[in-house]
Amino acid sequence: MEKLCKNFLLVLLLVVVAANPTSFCLASESNDLARGVFSFGDSILDAGTNHFNQNCSAQADFPPYGSSFFHRPTGRFTNGRTGVTSLQVQLQQFKTLVEQNHTDQNIIKKSIFFLESGSNDIFGYFLPFDTPTLSPEAYVQAMLVEVSKFIDQIYKLGARRIALFSLGPVGCVPARALLGGPANKCYGKMNKMAKDYNKGLESMVNDIPVKYPGVVGVYGAVYDVVQRFRSIPTRYGFTNVTDACCGDGLLGGELQCGREGYKICAKPNEYLFWDYFHPTEHAYKIISKALWAGTTARIRPVNLKTLANITLATMV
């Protein structure tokens, strides 16, 4: 599952509220606050790192990417703020950072670790030129095994606050047009795989207190947040939750934004999708707010704001 310089979708902060043997409370002193954020994932989270990865064909370092906020391309796959470096490579980079003492264990243990991954894997499963050897169910399980390995490794490197973000409704992205997907509805089989993966991801978060004493994990329900945008778009300021603002062809999903022949909408932030795969800055902003301070319908068992202020206490 290392194809297409793929994304390993958004895992925000894994902070599992433990019953045994860990408890949590709000930090009363500034020393207990989260000291940093380590973000692992795909182009949904990439803040421009992919610009420096010359071995990857998926890039966003040309106009009109970045046009709404930076007024220039920055490598981010949207019109404003948010790599497509594989999760394994990112993990090795972090491991090197730790082993070469470029950061200390105290900072690591007080930082939040984000993980968001899997959308490219599921989208790639349906590519016509690459016949899958696994059933959809087995493929999803293989993805979850990789996430489990990832959590195990960052735990051994000192991670104690982890946020895992679900996949969004991958079957609804405009790029489904490239696969011959339906134009008037989402690609049901693709969304079924995303929901199965998300279910496994949340189960993994629920198991963290037992498997990793002293760790807090949280699950961000990004899928549900995005589906809410689609069901009542005007409430969130959207006038179009189907097409890409920038692209061309059916749904604007048959040509990458910025490539020869692309077209761009007049009001990007009234669209859910910026290009054939990624949200607009407006969508990112609403999702971020839901994860930062939202209720348990959006992120659970606690939101990121609470997670950042939690101090873990090992019970005797």
Secondary structure, DSSP 8 states (H G I E B T S, - for coil): --GGG----B--------SSSEEEEE--SGGGS---EEEEESTTT-SSGGGG-TT-S----STTTTTTTTSS--S-SSSS------HHHHHHHHHHHHHTTSS-HHHHHTSEEEEE--HHHHHHHT-TTS--SS-HHHHHHHHHHHHHHHHHHHHHTT--EEEEE----GGGSGGGGGGT--SSS--HHHHHHHHHHHHHHHHHHHHHHHHSTT-EEEEE-HHHHHHHHHHSGGGGT-SEEEEESEEBSGGG-SB-TTSTT-EE-S-GGGEEESSSS-B-HHHHHHHHHHHHH--TTTEESS-HHHHHTEEEEE--
